[in-house]
Amino acid sequence: MYDIVIVGAGPAGATLARLIGSKYKVLLIDKRDMENENPKKIKNKCCGGLLAPDAQKMIAQLGLGIPKDILVNPQLFAVRTLDLNNNLERLYQRFYFNMDRDKFDQWLISIIPNEVDKRLNAYFKSFTEISGGYEISYIYNGQEILAKTKIIVGADGASSKIRKLIAEDISSPEKYISIQEWYECTEYTPYFTAIFDEEISDFYSWVIPKDNYLLLGSALRPREDTWNKYNLLKAKLIKLGFTFENKFKTEGAYINRPKRGSQLYGGKDNIALVGEAAGAISPSSAEGISYALKSSLYLAQSLEEGIDGFLDRYNQRIKGIRLNLLIKNLKSPAMYNPFLRQLAMKSGLQSIR
């Protein structure tokens, strides 16, 4: 019998397990084998691997420091912004930690207390309500295993199975599919490139240097000629001088984009949602690590006073996240409306010459 079962061991789930693992009996489940020493057997997380200032602030607030072996070259202090609709280009100062995302997740798992039971390379199936809590079912080492728990936490990302099971009548964030390809590259690129093009997506695309690779990614509408639009993006960038040769790998994942405050959902009964499963991710940049860390901290704080009433306390705390998402949505038109973006970029405000 567990106090809490956490489904998902990304930044939200791993951080929550670390914060509550010494007080509660916790089971942590994730489909990735993140403790495997063979990196080829790890199911990669599709992510640009940039730690934004908000996420850096949360790392500091949690009393942590990033080990240097997680960082990769180059460290980035500028964003090259390409507006292909208006044929404009600007360079803006921004501060990102460029990192190996898989190593980052492995590090967060490595600092979880030993008291936490971890089932990595395991697949959550379902849950049923029982007296005193829930019985969950998951697949581990080819076998179906049942476990009883008082609380379930969904930290299972944009395609959260937990959210689907408890929130059929709750508005969900808009879904995009992220496609990202890695290409071998020896040319030095000292900035992160953000690309805006209405013909490709009403969100954005990116090029990120990472050691000896160049990552090309885009957040695209699903089922709207997705691969053709991705290839069109690649063709446009090649005409601008980018080189994409010797492809190393291709990744894909869904991304949530909350457009309304009601799409942030903390959970119900004794089931809570954190991180992107809750809809906590920036609608303007798709930055999610800071929200994952913040929501898991809020849930841990809500559990400090015990299990009774924890969800009410959690919902009170995430009101700040809801307000932040509202502000991000108000900011979005300046980035994603071609006319407003043209005015902002032509002004040269805050750009680097």
Disulfide bonds with the S-S distance in Angstrom:
none
